[in-house]
Amino acid sequence: MTSLRLRSHPTAAPPGNVAEVVEWFGAMQAQDLASGMWSLGVRLPGATHGDVQGALEGREALRTWPMRGTIHLVPARDARWLLELTGVRALAGAARRREFLGLTEAAADHAADVLGSTLSGGGRMTRAECVAALVAAGIDGAGQRGYHLLWYAAQRGVTCIAPNIGTEQTFALLDEWAPGQHQLDREEALATLALRYFRSHGPTTRQDFAGWTGLTSTDAKGAIAAAGDELSTVLVDGVESVLHTPLLDAPRADTDDVLPLPGFDEYLLGYKDRALMLDPEHKQAIIPGGNGVFQATVVIGGLVAGTWKRTLSKTRVTLTVAPLVDLDPARREQVEQALGRYADYLALPARITWAG
C-alpha cells in the first residue's frame, strides 16, 4: 500500500501546473514558504523557483489559514469555501488566545475592518505595514497581537497572504486578489474536500482525514459518504482505509523513485499515522524533540531513507545528506542526481556532501 500512496501523490506523473497540483491535493501545508514552494517544484519536472513564484504572482494558488490554524497553499478561487468549512473550529477556539493576548473579539473585528479598508482598491501591504495600519487606528498590535489579528482577518476571509516582496510577507484582500470565488453548499464542499484528500493521500483512514482537515469525526464521515462512488473502502493491515476508487485498478508494481522532499510536505504531514512511510526508529531524526519542525527527507521507494539540509550562497547551494539506512554507492548516486534537480530548481550549481 506504500507504493499506492506514493503514486497517489503527483510526483512521477504530475498535473501540468501549480494550479492543478494544488487542486489535486485540496490544500498543501505551507507555513514555511520555501518548503511550500519546493513541494510544488518537486512535483513539476523542469520548473524553477522563478516559475513557481511567477505562478503564485499569477494567482494560480494562494496562501491562507484554512485548517488547524496552519498556513496552506489552496486553489485561489476555493479559498473562501475552504475557510468557511474548516475554519469554524479555529475561530471558535480563538477566544482563549485573545484572552491571553489581552484582545477582545470587538478589537479583532475592528482590526479586520481596518485592514479591509486599508487594502481596498488592490492594495498589497507587508506584514509590518499592516500592523502599522492597525496601530494608527488605535489597535494594539505589539508582540503576538499583530500576528493574531492578521490571522483573524484571513480566517474570516477578509484578507489572504499574497506572494512575498523580497523576503517580506504581504497581504491583500481575498476578494480582490482572487475574485470570482467558487460557492459550494456544505455537502458539496465536504464531498469535494474528501475527494481531493483521498485521491492525493490515500489509502488512509477517516481519522487521518479528520486530523488533516480539523473536521469533527461526524463531518469527516459525512464527507466521505457525500463523495459517493468516487471513494472506496479497503482494508490495509486490517485497518479500514479509504482511497480514490480508480486506484483499485492501479498496477501494483513497486516504485523505486528517489525524492528529496521538503520538511513540511504533505507526504508526511498529511497524516496522523505515518507508519507506512516512516520507521518509528527514525521519527526522532525527522522531528527532533517532537517539536513539530520536520526535517527535509530523502524518500526512496516510498520510505523515508534519510534527511538533507541546504546551505545557500550567492554562487552555489551546498546540500548535505544524512542517511538513515545503508545506501550503497549506486543508490547514493541516485540520491545525488535527485538533489541535482533541487539545485536546478534554484538555478544554482550544487555541492553535495554526506554526513555518514
Residue pairs with C-beta under 8 A, 6 or more apart in sequence:
1 203
1 236
1 237
1 241
1 276
2 276
2 277
2 301
2 302
2 303
3 252
3 253
3 254
3 255
3 301
3 302
4 202
4 203
4 243
4 247
4 250
4 252
5 201
5 202
5 203
5 204
5 276
5 277
5 302
6 255
6 257
6 267
6 299
6 301
6 302
7 247
7 250
7 255
8 199
8 200
8 201
8 202
8 243
8 244
8 247
9 43
9 200
9 201
9 266
9 267
10 21
10 24
10 25
10 43
10 200
11 42
11 43
11 257
11 259
12 255
12 257
14 20
14 21
14 24
14 43
14 44
14 45
15 21
15 23
15 24
17 44
17 55
17 60
18 40
18 44
18 52
18 55
18 56
18 60
18 61
19 55
19 60
19 61
19 75
19 76
21 28
21 40
21 43
21 44
22 28
22 40
22 60
22 61
22 73
22 74
22 75
23 75
23 78
23 196
24 196
24 199
24 200
25 196
25 197
25 200
25 201
25 266
26 74
26 82
26 192
26 193
26 196
26 197
26 200
27 66
27 67
27 72
27 73
27 74
27 82
28 36
28 39
28 40
28 72
28 73
28 74
28 266
29 36
29 39
29 70
29 71
29 72
29 73
29 264
29 265
29 266
29 269
29 270
30 36
30 37
30 39
30 63
30 71
30 72
30 73
30 264
31 70
31 71
31 264
32 262
32 263
32 264
33 63
33 164
33 169
34 262
35 262
35 263
35 264
35 265
35 296
36 63
36 71
36 73
36 262
36 264
37 49
37 52
37 53
37 56
38 261
38 262
38 342
38 345
39 73
39 261
39 262
39 264
39 265
39 266
40 47
40 52
40 55
40 73
41 47
41 48
41 49
41 51
41 52
41 342
41 345
42 259
42 260
42 261
42 262
42 341
42 342
42 345
44 51
44 52
45 341
47 345
48 344
48 345
48 346
48 347
49 345
49 346
49 347
50 347
53 163
55 61
56 62
56 163
57 163
59 76
59 177
59 178
60 76
61 73
61 74
61 75
61 76
62 73
62 74
62 76
62 79
62 160
62 161
62 162
62 177
62 178
63 71
63 72
63 73
63 74
63 160
63 161
64 71
64 72
64 74
64 79
64 83
64 154
64 160
64 161
64 174
65 71
65 72
65 83
65 87
65 90
65 151
65 154
65 155
66 72
66 74
66 79
66 82
66 83
66 85
66 86
66 87
67 82
67 86
67 87
67 90
67 212
67 213
67 214
68 86
68 90
68 214
69 90
69 93
69 151
71 161
74 82
76 177
76 178
77 178
77 180
77 181
77 182
78 181
78 182
79 157
79 160
79 174
79 178
79 181
80 157
80 174
80 181
80 182
80 183
81 181
81 182
81 183
81 184
81 189
82 189
82 193
83 154
83 155
83 156
83 157
84 157
84 189
85 186
85 189
85 190
85 193
85 215
86 193
86 213
86 214
86 215
87 155
89 214
89 216
90 155
90 214
91 152
91 155
91 156
94 108
94 148
94 152
94 155
95 105
97 148
98 104
98 105
98 107
98 108
98 148
101 143
101 144
101 145
101 148
102 140
102 145
103 140
103 145
103 148
103 149
107 139
107 140
107 149
108 148
108 149
108 152
110 137
110 139
111 134
111 137
111 139
111 141
111 149
111 152
111 153
112 149
112 152
112 153
112 156
112 158
112 159
114 133
114 134
114 137
114 139
115 130
115 133
115 134
115 149
115 150
115 153
115 158
115 159
115 171
116 153
116 158
116 159
116 173
118 125
118 130
118 133
119 125
119 159
119 171
119 172
119 173
119 176
120 173
120 176
121 176
122 172
122 176
123 172
123 173
124 162
124 165
124 170
124 171
124 172
125 133
125 170
125 171
125 172
126 165
126 168
126 169
126 170
126 171
127 146
127 150
127 168
127 169
127 170
127 171
128 168
130 146
130 150
130 171
131 141
131 146
131 149
131 150
132 141
134 141
134 146
134 149
135 141
139 149
141 149
150 159
150 171
153 159
153 171
154 160
154 161
154 171
154 174
157 174
158 173
158 174
159 171
159 172
159 173
159 174
160 171
160 172
160 173
160 174
160 177
160 178
161 169
161 170
161 171
162 170
162 171
162 172
162 177
163 170
164 170
174 181
175 181
184 192
187 222
187 226
188 226
190 215
190 219
190 222
190 223
190 226
191 223
191 226
191 227
191 228
191 230
193 213
193 223
194 209
194 220
194 223
194 224
194 226
194 227
194 231
195 227
195 230
195 231
195 244
197 209
197 212
197 213
197 270
198 204
198 209
198 224
198 227
198 231
198 242
198 243
198 244
199 230
199 244
199 247
200 266
200 270
201 208
201 209
201 212
201 266
201 270
201 271
202 231
202 241
202 242
202 243
202 244
202 247
203 234
203 236
203 241
203 242
203 243
203 247
204 241
204 242
204 243
204 270
204 271
204 273
205 239
205 240
205 241
205 242
205 273
206 217
206 220
206 221
206 224
206 240
206 242
207 217
207 220
207 272
207 273
208 270
208 271
208 272
208 273
209 215
209 220
209 223
209 224
209 242
210 216
210 217
210 219
210 220
211 271
211 272
212 270
212 271
212 272
213 220
215 223
224 231
224 242
229 245
230 244
230 245
231 242
231 243
231 244
231 245
232 242
232 243
232 244
232 245
232 248
233 240
233 241
233 242
234 240
234 241
234 242
234 243
234 248
235 241
254 301
255 301
255 302
256 300
256 301
257 299
257 300
257 301
257 302
258 298
258 299
258 300
258 331
258 334
258 335
258 337
258 338
259 267
259 298
259 299
259 300
259 338
260 296
260 297
260 298
260 299
260 308
260 335
260 338
260 339
260 341
260 342
261 267
261 268
261 296
261 297
261 298
261 299
262 296
263 293
263 294
263 295
263 296
263 297
264 294
265 294
265 297
267 277
267 297
267 299
268 274
268 277
268 278
268 286
268 294
268 297
268 304
269 294
274 283
276 302
277 299
277 302
277 303
277 304
278 286
278 303
278 304
279 303
279 304
279 324
282 304
282 324
284 290
285 295
285 307
285 322
285 324
286 294
286 295
286 297
286 304
286 307
287 293
287 294
287 295
288 295
295 307
295 309
296 307
296 308
296 309
296 310
297 304
297 306
297 307
297 308
298 304
298 305
298 306
298 307
298 308
298 321
298 323
298 335
298 338
299 305
300 331
300 334
300 335
304 324
305 323
305 324
305 325
305 327
306 321
306 322
306 323
306 324
306 325
306 327
306 335
307 321
307 322
307 324
308 319
308 320
308 321
308 322
308 339
309 319
309 320
309 322
310 317
310 318
310 319
310 320
310 342
311 317
311 318
311 319
311 320
312 318
312 346
312 348
315 348
315 349
316 348
316 349
316 350
316 351
317 342
317 343
317 346
317 348
317 349
317 350
317 351
318 350
318 351
318 352
318 353
319 339
319 342
319 343
319 350
319 351
319 352
319 353
320 352
320 353
320 354
320 355
321 335
321 339
321 352
321 353
321 354
321 355
322 354
322 355
322 356
323 354
323 356
327 335
332 354
336 352
339 350
339 352
340 350
340 352
342 350
343 349
343 350
